[in-house]
Amino acid sequence: GTSPAACPGWVVAMSPPLRVAAELPSDGLKVEGGTLRAARALGFGAIASRELPLLLVPGDAWGFLGSSAAPESFAELARRLGDATRLAAYAAFLGMTEEKQETFRNLGVPAGSGVPEASQKAVAAFLRDFPEYTEALDWHLFKQVVSIVSERGTQLPSGQRVVYGRSDLAKHSCSPNAVTEVLGEDGLREVRVIGFKGISENEEVTVSYVPEELLLQPTTARSRGIRELRQGYLCRCTRCKLDGSDVPELAAVGEKLRHDLAMEDLNGRLQLLQRLDVSLPLAMASKARVRFKLAQVAEKSMPQEAIQLYQLALDETDIVLGQKGLRNASNIKRRLGQLLEQM
């Protein structure tokens, strides 16, 4: 096949480093002053931690409120509120030990969140309409609990809603260095490193609160989209504070790819992808999909480079998507295996 030396213009977008060997986590994270940090240096693709939920709210909120696990008056109150979900979260909180309740309350909500204000208005409106429920419960505590669950809660496929005592402290960033995934029905959550540079010891661990497609948007559109998705949340991450932080368009790299694509065009797309990797130095599922497409185009003329792109796409898919990306990973492995057999 054609080599980079034979094509001086060829530049392979190889910004992602090799993934570190997978290993079970051992206290890879710590909390200092309410901030989630790396307890030790963590390489690209490393499993930083695994954690079970601190709070678990049953998926059948009405059934839960009608059971002996919830205060007797809550079912009637929920009917008045017209909302069993939030009251079920509060009932689940009341069933926790005092130590766990304190840990939960200390989570708070991210700076810039509009949820507490919305909760305050909703409770005030309800009590104006039904003043007889003013003493029904500790409404200040209710608002606090509901706000934390609304902002930090994760809904499992079973319908249960969970909150984690440590990993949920990770702040949002539009250039995150970690991703989370729930692995099983018990809510076990895994935190993995997606930053190409890894995470240094004591460095803050950040995640994205929004779909990764939004992270690829220009600053203004991205900020607007975050506010709409997160009830007025104002992002103050480093990337959003920097002027001129817009990134190359990923769509331009992957659109209209053909197997007869001219070398010059292919080279230009790879250079654009490399610029994107420099601007956003983190693994993304959407980048992996584009690397996979580029590898398919490069198979015949540059099989060695195609192999590298397939391997990068495979690592990136596994790190970002985990169990959710098994089908995508299987397709990449199949194409990579076929190419290796041909060689």
Phi, psi and omega in degrees: 000169179288137180254164177303326181294327180283342179235087185305333182279350186288128175228118179273132181284085185250033181298320180298133178281176174292143180287141176289157179298132181292137178210154179293140184289148174223091179051053180282347181237156176212161179244126178229117179059035180081005180249134179276126182227163176281129179283341177207170179295133182236125182278168179302126179088358182292148171276113184279323181192163169227139190211137174273157183297147172278315179239136177229119180256120181304149181290326178272084186298316181295318178296321179296316181292335179271359182267174180287350181283344181246153175306143188300326185280351189289329181296315178295318180298321180297322178295321177293318179290332185073023185206107179271336187299310183291321180291328176295322177297318179294319179296320178295321177298315181297336180277358179278161174291160180299323180296316179291324177299319180295317178300318180297312182296327180292345176297320182059198176237155180299145176302137180094357181287140177262002184294315180303319179295319179295321178295319179299315181295320181294317180292318180299318180295319180296316183289335174292320181283328183227069183298340180294347180260012182302323182259013184293329178199176177280093186294329177296315178293321178303312181298320180296313181296312181299320180296318180294316180295320180297318184279319189253348185291151177235133178266126179277161177305333180287349183099346177293148177247132186231154174229138182254141186284339183240304185294337178287355175279350179298126180281159177283144170217145176277001171222068187290158177250002181214162177221152179242153176212136174273125190268328186215181183292337180278000176086011180302124183250137178248138176250124181238151182273122179250351178289130182303326181276000185074195178231123181287158175303133181075356177288145180291141178262127182233154177226175175257134177273356186232162178302147186295337177302326181289330179293339181273357181281156173300160188307309184297312180295323180294315180298319179295317180296322178294318179298318181292320182284329189247033174052052175087008182301129179257112182284130179237028181290166183302318182297320181289337180280340184275133175282148177068031183266011180296148185250158176302152182282121179294328181300326181292336180284319189262355185280145175052043176282130180231155181290341178260023181299135180298145181305320181296320179292317179298317179298319180297321179293321179294322177295321178295319177296323178295320177298321178296319178297327178286318180291319179236083186281066180210153178288139179218143179298323181292326175294318180300319180297320180290320177299320179298316179295318179296322179297320179298320180291325185274355187307309188284316186275330183219069186299324180296317179292325178297319178300315180299317180294320177298316182295320177296316180297322180294312178300314183298317179297315182293319182293315186280314188262334180057232182296331180291341184254017184300320180294316178299316181297322180297319179295318180295315179300320181297313180293321179295317179298319179297318181293318180296324178296321181294334182269000000 
